Amino acid sequence: MKLKIKSKIMATDIKKTWKNTQKSISKLHEESKTWLSELAFIHDEIKFLNHLLSAKYIDYLFAGLAKRIEIFTKKLIVEDSSGEDLINRINKHELLLAELIEHNNLITNINYIDQHKNLAIETDIYFKKYKNLKKQIFDVVEKVIREKNIKKIQ
C-alpha cells in the first residue's frame, strides 16, 4: 500500500529541471493561474489608461503631446491584443495539463514542459514591455499635470 502512495506522489513531480529544481503539477498550474490573473489585471489597467488618456486629451493637446498620446493609444491596443492572445494560449495550456493528468502522461510529455517554459518566457517579456509602456504613459501624464499646476500658480 505504501508503494502505491509513494508512486502517486512521485508521479506529481516533473522530472525535467527548471534551473536545477523540480516543479510539481500543482506548481505548474499555480504559475499558469498567476499569469492569467496578472493578464486580467493588465487588461483592466489598459481600459483605465485608455480612459485616462482620452479624458485628459485636451490637456495633452495643449501641452503639444497629441502625437505621443496617439502612439500610446495604439500601443495599448497592441498590448491588449497580445495579452488576450496570451490568455487564450495559457487557457489551452491549462486544458492540456488537465488532459495529461487525466491520462497520466504529464511526466513523459516533454512538449508540455517546453511549452510551459516558453510561456513563462513570453509572459515575462510581455509584463516587462507593458510595464515600460505604462511608465512612459505615467511620465507624460505627470508632465502635463505638473505644467498645468505651474500655470495655475502663475
Residue, then its C-alpha position, 0 to 999 in steps of 0.5 A: m500500500k505504501l508503494k502505491i502512495k509513494s508512486k502517486i506522489m512521485a508521479t506529481d513531480i516533473k522530472k525535467t529541471w527548471k534551473n536545477t529544481q523540480k516543479s510539481i503539477s500543482k506548481l505548474h498550474e499555480e504559475s499558469k493561474t498567476w499569469l492569467s490573473e496578472l493578464a486580467f489585471i493588465h487588461d483592466e489597467i489598459k481600459f483605465l489608461n485608455h480612459l485616462l488618456s482620452a479624458k485628459y486629451i485636451d490637456y495633452l493637446f495643449a501641452g503639444l503631446a497629441k502625437r505621443i498620446e496617439i502612439f500610446t493609444k495604439k500601443l495599448i491596443v497592441e498590448d491588449s491584443s497580445g495579452e488576450d492572445l496570451i490568455n487564450r494560449i495559457n487557457k489551452h495550456e491549462l486544458l492540456l495539463a488537465e488532459l495529461i493528468e487525466h491520462n497520466n502522461l504529464i511526466t513523459n510529455i516533454n512538449y508540455i514542459d517546453q511549452h510551459k517554459n516558453l510561456a513563462i518566457e513570453t509572459d515575462i517579456y510581455f509584463k516587462k514591455y507593458k510595464n515600460l509602456k505604462k511608465q512612459i504613459f505615467d511620465v507624460v501624464e505627470k508632465v502635463i499635470r505638473e505644467k498645468n499646476i505651474k500655470k495655475i500658480q502663475 
